[in-house]
């Protein structure tokens, strides 16, 4: 018996069902055509699985359609057709198929999980989480369902609850690099920097090619004011992914905070070259130019940041500071008041202390 097994998480697809089954494992009654129909349905099903292996996904769907037309209760055909539709990003159609699987088999762990992933891709996080929770109720060792449930809790800023789910994922899959990385991010949100560093390091030990884990480790080191280690981690992220504009930006921040203003400027230049619409890098480059006493250049970069994000409070604050150094107090006060309107306390403080 041959199995087709793909795995679905952030990095793949998973379909778990044999290319043969016990559909024909029964006595044939003379004059009974049901076994013939079931056999034809099984042949179409097996052909569909083979086409998945050959990456002929549309052809696989056609075969699963034929199998279902012959045998409307063919659970595995619905599941695999839904899985293929998921791969093709036809999430609504995939959900219809997974609904049918759940109707036929309410305890189908895989159908709940993949339906949850489909809802997640469509932005329906409430429905997604219900399916992930149901998936782990059916199979308490489903590491992926725990992981995605943790992701949703993280997005809802429920960091302690997210950590619990990541713990469960890691318990059931000790080499789950993504779960270690994301648990580290949840710990960082709770200011457990040492815990975050430990988890990021573990993720990298498991998979040293995860550029984002190196970037995240760098940010944890930077939060701990360990700038040399931060720069080293960001550099590793960039080495793994040379177009990683966020890592360039973050390395620039580490250099800026360390006092290497020219080095920071170079990294922000690189970030902007890779992503000219990244407002944060323009604002950060303005800070580096300010430190280098290039106040006009700082104003220009703040202008660009604001043009990209009209509600970017820090850019108004920084432009006001640069204007103040250029002795353009009216413009400075206007910017600080705008920063205050956008919720920045320093903008309010500067406006009250300096402006009339």
Secondary structure, DSSP 4 states (H G I P E B T S, - for coil): --EEE---BTTB---EEESS-GGG-SPPPTT--HHHHHHHHHHHHHHHHHHHHTT-HHHHHHHHHHHHHH-TT-HHHHHHHHHHHHHTT-HHHHHHHHHHHHHH-TT-HHHHHHHHHHHHHTT-HHHHHHHHHHHHHH-TT-HHHHHHHHHHHHHTT-HHHHHHHHHHHHHH-TT-HHHHHHHHHHHHHTT-HHHHHHHHHHHHHH-TT-HHHHHHHHHHHHHTT-HHHHHHHHHHHHHH-TT-HHHHHHHHHHHHHHT-HHHHHHHHHHHHHH-TT-HHHHHHHHHHHHHTT-HHHHHHHHHHHHHH-TT-HHHHHHHHHHHHHTT-HHHHHHHHHHHHHTT-HHHHHHHHHH--
